């Protein structure tokens, strides 16, 4: 697995912390800095074009905080992804009631057909190639991924609990507040899990 970070200059300290953590667990990590503020969609496509390798690619946003289960869980998730031939897994459970309901049922991978938040998504080579080939215009990278998943019915699986969360202490680069209406822009499911959890 390789790792790429979508980032902007104002988040350079956070990017350095994320990069150091990813490299400390033996993974290759490249930061894609949007110096000219061309937007998340432009930067996301740039990553897809530049990271054309056979192995899965984890794309992170620059405001993620890692669950302490991440180090061993990511390898279990990669193995599960390959076994099931899934194209895309999101490591962030959105703050929605039905995710709490799934967590109470001990669902570990929820098939999301409608709703995607994109702080951390893991994609196969085939899924990335399909994204690049798709004709679709939007400014939103999460919408772009969701549209491809709907067209191909290769729906995104979402891990429960989240393996990352939003750092809401950081001001949104898009001007979004910590809340959208009454909903806090962070996961509600972030507890650590034991080794082997995502392989069960």
C-alpha positions, -999 to 999 in steps of 0.1 A, spaced: 0 0 0 11 36 -8 -2 67 9 -9 102 -5 -20 133 14 -42 160 -1 -30 192 15 -27 230 15 3 251 27 -15 263 59 -16 227 71 22 221 67 28 212 104 -1 186 103 12 172 70 46 167 85 31 149 115 10 126 92 40 119 69 63 110 98 37 87 113 30 69 80 67 65 73 73 53 109 51 22 101 71 15 70 49 29 43 57 52 14 39 86 17 37 115 -7 23 149 1 5 167 -27 5 204 -17 -21 226 -35 1 257 -35 -21 276 -59 -54 266 -42 -69 250 -73 -92 229 -51 -97 194 -37 -110 179 -69 -79 191 -89 -56 178 -63 -74 145 -60 -72 139 -97 -35 149 -96 -29 121 -71 -48 96 -92 -26 105 -122 7 104 -104 1 74 -82 -4 48 -109 10 18 -91 -3 -18 -88 -8 -17 -50 -37 -1 -32 -36 37 -25 -47 53 7 -56 90 2 -57 111 33 -68 146 39 -45 169 59 -67 171 90 -69 135 101 -62 121 135 -55 83 137 -72 58 158 -46 39 178 -58 7 162 -48 20 128 -13 3 127 -25 -33 128 -60 -27 115 -49 -13 81 -32 -46 73 -63 -66 82 -84 -43 60 -60 -46 31 -62 -84 33 -100 -82 35 -102 -58 5 -81 -82 -16 -101 -113 -6 -135 -96 -13 -123 -78 -45 -136 -45 -31 -126 -14 -50 -128 12 -23 -129 13 15 -135 45 35 -118 45 70 -142 72 83 -177 65 96 -198 96 90 -218 112 119 -251 96 110 -276 77 132 -276 46 110 -238 42 115 -244 41 152 -271 15 146 -246 -6 125 -220 -3 152 -245 -16 178 -250 -46 155 -212 -51 153 -211 -45 115 -175 -39 105 -178 -30 69 -209 -10 59 -219 -9 22 -225 28 15 -247 35 -15 -255 72 -10 -233 90 14 -195 94 15 -171 115 36 -135 113 24 -109 120 51 -93 86 43 -101 63 14 -83 32 3 -86 24 -34 -75 -5 -56 -57 2 -89 -87 -8 -109 -110 15 -90 -86 44 -95 -83 37 -132 -121 37 -135 -123 70 -117 -98 86 -141 -117 73 -172 -151 85 -160 -166 116 -176 -181 136 -148 -178 172 -138 -179 183 -101 -158 204 -77 -162 178 -50 -139 148 -47 -162 128 -25 -191 133 -49 -168 121 -77 -159 89 -59 -196 83 -49 -208 88 -85 -183 63 -98 -193 38 -71 -230 42 -81 -224 38 -118 -203 7 -114 -222 -7 -83 -187 -12 -68 -200 5 -36 -177 20 -10 -173 -1 22 -170 20 53 -151 7 84 -169 8 117 -154 21 139 -135 49 121 -98 46 119 -94 83 114 -113 114 126 -114 151 117 -92 174 137 -119 201 144 -94 223 161 -81 232 126 -101 258 107 -117 244 76 -99 254 44 -133 255 26 -149 277 52 -171 249 67 -178 252 104 -173 225 130 -210 218 127 -233 215 97 -266 224 112 -267 204 144 -242 177 131 -206 179 142 -183 172 113 -166 143 130 -172 106 135 -192 94 165 -175 59 164 -138 60 172 -131 34 198 -100 12 196 -105 -24 186 -83 -55 192 -60 -71 167 -79 -94 143 -111 -73 146 -114 -65 109 -105 -101 99 -133 -117 118 
